[in-house]
Amino acid sequence: MNASQYSDYLTRILTASVYDVADETPLDHARGLSKRLNNHILLKREDLQPVFSFKIRGAYNKMAKLSPEALAKGVITASAGNHAQGVALSAQKLGCHAVIVMPETTPQIKVEAVRNRGGEVVLKGTSFNDAYDHAMQLASQSGLTYIPPFDDPDVIAGQGTIALEVIRQHPKHIDAIFVAIGGGGLAAGVAAFIKNVRPEIKVIGVQTIDSCAMKLSIEQGHRVELKDVGLFSDGTAVKLVGEQTFIMCRDLLDEIITVDTDAICGALKDIYDDTRSICEPSGALALAGLKAYIERENAVEQTLIAVTSGANMNFHRLRHVSERSELGEGNEGIFAVTIPEEAGSFLKFINVLGTRNLTEFNYRYGDDHQAHIFVGIQSAGSKDLANITKELTEAGLKNIDLTDDEMSKIHIRYMVGGRTHKVKNERLVSFEFPERPGALARFLTEMQTDWNITLFHYRNHGADYGRVLVGIDVTPESDAAFELFLESVGYPYQDQTHNAAYKLFLGSP
């Protein structure tokens, strides 16, 4: 690791123009979490910025360095999230016109947030790429200056002021700083400062397992563009990282940790418990990685800092977070358990669990021999789940731990018992539909008319997309056409036909 080649970023960060509009945010001790995990855990509270995100730092620093002529013409960017609000507020402060191109699928709350900051909103397309292409077209036609969200030295330096504050606020020993990674601007800026000033401090990036473009790019030695990205942590859902940020993260980061949705939900609850503040999923991503690091390393008495990078949470998403946080903490496990269809079996099952509480119980009569039950079981942490499996097995009760099975947690738990004898060639596929009018109509239009939908389950959980589970009767002769349909419809999908939970609770007996 050669940090000296990035020493120019020290000057950029030390001279960054951010505090005309951004705040120096506190570094708060997470007392409850520190005590529970036996480490000294601090939260860098970027969720307290005027736009509730660190993005204001980079946006303003970039715009403050524009010439008076460029400012007079105005600026433009493409964003559906926090960067858009940062550019809008910066433009308001600098007295220039800002055009924000957003996908037509952008939730109204985010559109209004930008308009309230004085930004002119242009809705175009159904994806970020559509919005970006249109923004670049408008920039070339109008002379507006494009403000990139992450891949720019001034933007990177603006985000790097977070590290400057951390070192000033906590000059004593620090073991590691954890930062969320989307495009990489925050991680690059923080790492550039830390590795030049306090190189003994680890800087660890955190990504979701379904949006880990930076991790894959570093592993393969070049930028990798993802076909699809997970949308729960929408603030870090980036398919292709920046050229400059890739090089800097490759050279400066100690490692990148990946976490899943449940871990993020658990971290969101932790932040709320200690601060009474609600972050957005990407805002809690760093803390989720910090907790994974502690568990992996068996770390004790270390000083660890997580940057809570944003708090632009869709309120309705909270019910999903609440449902999944206990799973993320390992306080609940969900299991499929097979018991004999005979008197006393249920009592036997309850006795095996001992003092553990049932959090969920779903059962429907299937046949005269075996009963398949879907249960939620209170556990004493993630390591206790293995004990539950062992105890059930020793009691002669077949079981499958479904705690990490995404389809079970999203769909199956609400649909247990839906069997049919009449479908011979059912294919089960889970989709992520965009939450916009016409999404279902497009899906049905792409389907062959001779395919029969045998199951359809949809549940909105407050995100910008909907989780859909579809069963379709597909004859063996149509398999090739069906695979072509899955690719052409354009929605992220997973074939769930061989999913164990599906076979137990929904498949043909």
N, C-alpha and C positions, 0 to 999 in steps of 0.2 A: 504493500500500500504506500503510494507516494503522494502524500497530501500537499507537499510543497508546490506542485505544479498548479494547485488551485489557490495559492496564497493571495492572488489578486482578488479573490472573493472576500478576503478580510476587509480590504479597503471598500469594496462595493457594499458590504454589509454595514460597516461602521459609518458609512456616509449615506446610507439609504434614507430616503424621504418617506417615512411611514407615519410618523407621529402627529402630523397635521390632521389625520383622520382616524388612524388606528390607536388603540390603547395598549399600554404595557400591561399585560394580563397577569393575574396572580399565579403563583406556584403554590398550590394548596396541598396540605398533607391529608391524604385519604386515611383517616384514623381507623375507621372500622375495618377497612380492607387490609390495612397494614397489620393490624392485630390478628386478623383471621389468617393471613398468609405468612405471618412471621417475617415480614420484610418492611423496609421503610419506603413506602410508595407515595409519590408526589404526582399531582395532576397539573399540567400546564394548561390553563383555562382559556383556550382560544374560543371556546363557545361563548365567552362573554364579550367578544368584539361587537361593535355597533351593528354589523351585518351577521353576527352570530357565527362567524367563521374566520379562519386565518387568511382567507383569500384576499381580504382587503389590503393586506400588507403588500403582496406582490403586484396587485393591480395598480395601487396608488403609486408605488415606487416607479413602475414603468411609465405611467402617465405623467408623473411629475417631472420626468426627465425629457419629455417631448418638447420640441421647439414651440415658441408661441404661434408660429404659422401652422404647425400640425394640430395644435390644440384648437385653433380657430376653425379649422376644417371639421374637426370632430373625430370621434373614435368609433370603432365597431368591434364586436366580438360575437362568438357563437358559444352559447352555454345554456344549459337548462337548470343551473343550480347556483352554487355559492359564488362562483367567479362572476356570473352575471350581476349579482347584487353588489359585488366589490367594484366592478367597473362603473356601474350606475352611480354609486355613492361617490366614487372618486371624481367622476365627471361633474357631479353636482358641486363638489368642493372646489374644483378647478375652474368651474364656469364654462365647461365645454359641452357640446352635444354628444350624446352616446346612443348608438343604435345597438340593440341586443337582439340577435337572431336566435329564436328558440324553436324547437320542434313543436308541431301542432299538438303533440301528445303531452306537453308540459302541463302539470297540474295548475289550476287557476291561482292557487295561493302563491306560487312562485312567480307567475306572470304579474300579479298585482304587486308583489313585493318589489319587483324591478320598476314598475310604473310609479310606485310611490316614492322611489328614489330619483325620479325624473328621467328615467331611461325610456327611449322609444322602442317598443317591442315589435318585432316582425316575426310572425309565425310562419314557418316554412318546413315542409316535409314531415316525416314521421320518425326520424332518427337524428342523432347528433351529427352524423356525417352529412345528411341532407342540409341541416342548418349551417354547418361549416362551409360547405360548397357555396351556398347562397351568400353567406357573409363575405367570402373571398371575392365573389362576383361583384357584390355591391361595393366592396372596398376598391376594386380596380376601376369601377365606373365613376365613383364619387370622390376619390381621393381621401377617404376616411382611413385612419391608421388602425390596423388590426392589433388588438391587445391579446396576446396568446395567454392561455390559462396556466402553462407551466414551462414550456420549452423556450426560455428566454433568460439571459443573464440577469437582467434587472428584476424580473419576476422572481427568479431563484434567490437573488440577494434579499429581496423584500421578505420572502419567507424565512430566510436565514436569520433575520433579526430575532426570531423566537429563541434560537440558541444563544445569542448574545444576552438576552434577558435571563435565560436559565442560569448561565454561568454567573451573572451578576447577582441573581437572587439566591443562588445556592453555591457559594464558592468552595464549600467543603467537598469531601469525597463523593463521587457519583460513579456507580458501576455501569449503568446503561441508560440510554434514552431510546424510547420507542416512538416511531412515527408511522402514520398511515401512508400508504403509497397508492396513488392512482396513476397520474402521469409522471410523478416523480419530483415535482418542483419543491415540495416541502422537505422531502428526504434529502435531496441534493443540497439545498440551502443549509439545513441543520448540520449535515455531515461535513460540508466544506468548512464551516466555522469550527466545529468541535474538533475535527482531526488536525486542524492547524493550531489550535489553542490548548486543547486538553486531549491529546491523542490516546491517552489511556482509557478514556470513556468509550464504551461500545455504543455504536449507533446502529440500531436494528430496525429495519423496515418491516411492516406488517401488511399483508394482503389477504383477501378472501381466497378460499381455495378455487372459486369459480371465476375470479377476476385477477389472476396472478401473472399479468403480462410481463412485469418487470422481473419477477423471479425466473420465469421461463427464458426470458431474453438473456439474462446474465448466465444462466446455466448453459445456454446454447451458443453464447458468444456473439450474438447479433440480435437486433430487435425482432421480436416475434409478434405478429398480429393475430389476436385471438378471433376465432370465428364468431363466438358468442361470449357474452359476459353476464355474470349474475347481477341482478338488479336490486337486491335487498340493500346492499351498501352502495347506493346510487352515486354517492359522491366520489367513489373510487372505481366506478365501472368504466374503465378505459381499455379499449381494445389494443391500442398501440401507444407505447410510451414515447417520450420525446427523444430526439437524437442526443442533445446535450445532457439531459437528465439520465439517460441510459448510461452514458460514459461515466458520469460522476457517481452514480449509484454503484456501478460495477467497481469503480476504483476505491470508493470510500466507505461503503457500508460493510459492517462486519458480517451480517447475514440478513436474510429475509425469512420471516415466519409466516405461515399461512394458517388461517382459522376459518371455522365454519359459521353459519348463521346463528346456531345455538350459543356458541361462545360469545358472539357479539351481543346477543340478547342478555346473556349473563353479565357482561361488562356494562351494558346500559343500566341494568338494575344496580350494580355496584356503584356507579357514578351517582345515581339518584339517591341511594342510601346514604352516601357520604356527603353529598353537596346539595341535595334536594333539587338538582337541575336535571333536565332531560336532554341528552345529546341525540344527534341523529346517528344512524348505524355507522357511517364512516367516522364520526366523531369519537366513537367508542372503540374503534378498530385497534388503535394502538394499545389500549388497556387490555383488550382480549389477547393480543400478542404477548404483552407483559406477563399475564397470568399463565399462558401456555409455556413461556420461558421458565417461570418459577417451577412449574410442575415437571418439566423436562429435566431441568438442572438440579432439582431438589434444593433450590436456592433458599438460604436463610440469612437474615440480617444484612441484606444488600440494600443499597439505595438505588431505586429504580424510578424513572420518570416516564410518564406517558403523556403525549400531547393530545388533549381532547380537542380535536380540530374543528368541530362544528356542531351546531344545535338546531339546524333547520329541519325539524322533524314534522312530518305529516302526522297530525294528532290521531287520525284513525288507524295508523299503523301500530299504535301502542297496544292494542289488544293482541296483535300477533306477538309483539315483544313480550308481553306479560305471559302468554301461553308458553313461550319457548325458553324463557329465562331460567326456569327451574331445571329444564333439560340441560341447558348450557352450564349450569352450576353442578350438574351431576346429582341434584337432589331428587330427581325423579327418573325412573326408567320405564319404558313401555315394552311389554313382552307379549308374544303369542304363546299360549300354553295349551297343550292338549291334555285333557283329562278324560277318564272313562265316563261314559254316559250311564252312570249308575248311582244309586243312593249312597251318600256319604263322601262322594268325590270332591264336592265343593268344600266341605268341611276340612278334608284332608289338605286341600290346597291352601286354605286359610291358615291352618296350623303350621304348614311349612314356612309361611311368611313370618311367623312369630309375632313380634311387636311392630313390624312394619305396617304402615297404613296403605290401604288401597286408594289411589287417586282417581282411578277410572276403571270401569268394568263393563265390558260389552260381550254379550253372548246371544246366540240364536241357535235353536235346535237344528241340527243337521241330519243326523242319523241315529240309529239305536245303539251305536257302538262307541263313538267318540264325540266329544264336544270341544270345539275350538273357541277359546276365550281370549279376548283382547283386553289387557289390563295395564293400568298405570300403577307403579309401585314406588312408594317413598323409599329413598336410599340415602345412605350416609356418605355421599360423595361418589365420584365416578368409579373409584376402585371397588366400591361395594357392589356394583352391578355384576361383577364376576362372581362374587359370593352368592348372589341371588340365583344366578344360572347354575352354580354348583349345587346349591341346596335343592333346587327344583329337580335337577337331574338325579341326584342321589335318592330322591323320594319317588323316582320312577315316572316323573311327569315330563314329557317331551316339551321343549321350549325353544323359542328363538328370541334373542335380544334384538328388539327393533328400535332401540334408542337412537341409533345413527341412521335409520332408514327414513329418508326424506319423504317418500311417498306415504309411508305409514303415518307420519306425523301430520302431513297436510291433508290427506284424503281418507285413508283406510279407517282411521279412528272414528270417522263420522259415518261410515258406510258399512260397517260390519254386518254380515248376514245377507248381503245382496247376491244371491246365487241364482243361476238359471240352468235348466236342463236342456234348453232348446238351442243353444249356440254352440256349434261344433268347432268353429275356427276363429275364436275371438282373439284379436290383437289389442293389447292395452298400451296406450301411449299417454304420457304426461306432457303437456305443453305449457309454455309461458305466452299468453296472449297479451298484446298491448291493450291497455284500458282506453279504448277509443271506439267510437261508433263504427260499425262495419267489419270489425275484426272477425266475429263469428261468421258473418255472411261470406267473407272472403274464404274462410276455412271450408265452409260447406260447398262453395262454388268450385273449389279446387278438387273436391272429392268426386270419385266416380259415382254415378247415380245408382249403380247396382250394389254398392256397399251399404250395409245397414248399420247404423249407430246402435250399439247394444248397451252402452253405459255412457253417461255424461255427468261429471261432477265438477262444479265450479264454486270457488269460495274466494271472495274478495277480502283481503286483509289490510287494506289501506295503502297498498303500494301502487306504483305506476303501471303495474302489470297484474294480470290475474293468473292463478294457477288452475289449470284445467286438466281433468283426467277423462280420457275418452276411450271407450271400448268400441271396436269396429269388427264386424264379421267379414273376414277376408279369406276367401278360398285359396288353397295352395297355388292354383293357376294365376292368381292375381298378386302374388307376393312381390314380383318385380315392379309392377305398376304401383303397388302400395309404397314401396321404398322410394320410388321416384316422387310420389305425392308428398311424402314426409320431407324430402329435400326441397321441393318446389314451393311448398306453402309458406316458407320463410320464417316460421316461428321456432324458437329453440325447443327441442323436444328430447325425450328419452323413451326408448322402448321398454315398457315395464311388464311385458308378457310373461317373463320368467321370474318376476319378483315373488319371493317366498310368501310375503304377506297377501299378495293378490291370490295366489294359489290356495291359501288356507281359507280366506274369507269371502272372496268374490268369484273365483274360478269355478268351473264345472266340477261337481262332486266326482 
